[in-house]
Amino acid sequence: MSLSEIEEKLHKMESEALTSIDEAKSSEEVEALRLSLLGKKGELTNILQGLSGLDKDTRPIVGKRANEIKVKVQEALDKRKDDVFNLALEQKLAQEKIDITLPGNRLALGHAHPLSQITEEIIDIFYGMGFSVADGPEIETDYYNFDALNTPSDHAARDEQDTFYTNISPETLLRSQTSTVQIRVMEKGKPPFRIIAPGRVYRNEEVNARKYPLFHQVEGLLIDKDVTFGQLKGTLNLFIQRLFRSFGKPIQTRFRPDFFPFTEPSAELDALCPFCDGKGTNCRTCGQRGWLELLGCGMVDPAVLQAVNIDPEEYSGFAFGMGLERLAMLRYGIKDIRYFYSNHMDFLRQF
Ligand SMILES: [Zn+2]
């Protein structure tokens, strides 16, 4: 092959290479060309490797020319790579327009459950009267749940508070009342006491519109010198007026004698039904009775004080307990206790 033939071949190869580089549409195509042109098995490499077979005069001319082409091709490849990248970026930017009029993704904000809300409110009211919050375990022993509350194993009141027993031991159960916290507080400290204990309690009961095996109570205890039933009435009356102040009128209450093993005397606090103004006619909320049971209360039985080494001659006090769900149902006009645990957004959004 003569020099002019070689030069022609090189010229042809150069122009073909530059044309195909110009036509490459993506960086992948550019890289494929780089391999086929400059790679170990590329055309230009072939020519450079074949230089030794040429005669002395031709060799440097062809070598110089081939190197020039190599540099040109390399530059063209680099430039094309930048160009296709910029082109792709421009196309992408042109397509991805930001519509600033779109509403955007708003994060849904939750809020406290109605039972948490009413708990906070009750705590707040009692804070105002000098009570503080006490807490205790939900898994309890027979002793704290019954015996210490003046309910020995043969006591009839145990049947009303059938709860769930555990396989930890025959004496370990889920507490059926938050009164257990009272005993724990009195055991640990010295009077005077002024506490409320909100929390979950359990009963072995069938589920219906008014009953659920899990519910919440708020228990209260005040122990001091010379505590009277009058103070009990005053405290609870004030509490009820504050809790139901959204009704816009004073709630008429009455204390009806009742029995609890750990208080003596004991009473049930009723409110005149605010839904039928006490008339009872066709009122399902009060079951046509005209009165609603709100909570149980009484003066702490001396035997309970003695059991925790508090001298009943020196100290006296009162205790009360209420079902949170029941108060929340009255306060918000909720007809079925199961709504509280169903997690229906339509229900929860109302609060
Ligand atoms: Zn009524």
Residues whose N, C-alpha, C, O or C-beta is under 5 A from the ligand:
A	BS01	ZN	C273 F275 C276 G280 C283 T285 C286 G290
